[in-house]
Amino acid sequence: MTVFDYLGHDLGIEYFYRHPRSYKRRAIFSIYEPSPTVRGVNRPIPKTYKKHEGDVCDINEKLRPLSTIERSYIQTFPKTFKFQGNKSDLEQMIGNAVPVKLAEYVARCILQYVQDSSVQVSLHTVS
């Protein structure tokens, strides 16, 4: 799924900057591709940043990093979720989070497994 598939035009941009771990990696991404990993670090574009061969566009006035709240949407936090803490704490929390929808899916699978197992145990006990 791409960022656009999930958020549509909510971001108001086509390209965004994600600070790379190393400048040997690209840093500019399109909303029409899957999101790179959401990290616990969210920095502005350095004035010294040189375009990487893998960047999907040139640096321009519309290019920006995603905001803290936009990054939370990528991690599938609901728009109604209330965050508490300073900006650094929130960045770390969002970057370290298991995507909410993934956690929900895993929890549902575990619940289904437990329910199915208890039905099988009940059937064996009755027999």
N, C-alpha and C positions, 0 to 999 in steps of 0.2 A: 504494500500500500504506500502511496506517495503522501507527502505532507499535504498536497492539494486534495487528494482523495479524502483525507480525514478532516481538514480544516477549511477547504474551499478557498474563498477569497478573504477569509477572516483576518489574515495577516496584512493584507494590503500591499504585499510585495511579491516579486517573483523569485528574487535571489536573496540569500542571507549569508552572513559571515559567521563561522564557527571557529573559534581560536584553535589552531592545530597544536598537537603535542610537540610537533617538530615542524620547522619550515620546509622540511622535505616532503610534507604532505599538503594536500590542497586545503583551502579554508573557505572557499566560496561555493555554495550549494544552491540548487534550484528547488523550488517547492514541488516541481514535477518529478522528483525522485524520492526514494525513501530517505528519511532523516538519518543523518549520522548519529552516533551515540550521543546522548545528552550527557555532558560532563558536568562536574561540580564547579567548573570554572567558566565564567562568561565575561570575556574581556572585549573592549572596543577594538576596532581595527587600528593597529599601530600605524602611525604616520610613515614608518619605514617598511611597511609590508610590500613585498614585491610579488607580483602575480605569479602563481604556480602554474605549470603547464596543464594541470588537471582542473584548475578553477573554471567554472562554467560561464563566467563573464568577467569583464574588467572591473576594477574598482571604480565606482561612480557615486554620485551624491545620494542616490536612493538606497545604496547598499548599507546594511546595518546588521549588527547581531540581533538575534531574537531577544525580546525582553524576558525577564524572569517568568512572568505569567504566561507568555507564549510558549516558553520552554516547558512549563507545567502541562500545557495542552498537548504537546508532543508526547509527554509521559502519560497521557490520557487521564490526568486529574480532571474531575468535573469543574465546570466554570463556577459552580457555587462553592467549591472548596475554599475554606478560610485558612490561609497560611498565617503563622505567627513566628516572629523572629526578625533578626536584622537581615539585610540583603545577602551577606555572605552565608549565613545559616540557611537561608532559603535556597540559594544556589546549590549548596552542598546537599540539602535534603532532596531537591528535585533531581540532581545529577545522580544521587545514590539510590533513588527509588526504583523499585520494580514497577514497570508500567501498571497502572491501576487495573486496566482491562485484562492484562495478562494474569495478574494475581486473582482477579475475579474468576477467570476461566479455570485456572488451576484449582481454586477452591471449589468450584462447581463440580469439576471432575472427581475430586476427592470425596465430596459429599455423595455424588452418584455411586461411586465405588463402595463407600461405607453402607449406603442404603441397599445396594444390590447384594453385598456380602451378608448383611443382616437378614435379608429375605432368604438367601440360600441356607444360612444357619438355621433359621426358623423351619424351613422345609425339611431339613435333615433331622431336626429334633422331633418333628411330628411323625415322621416315618417310622 
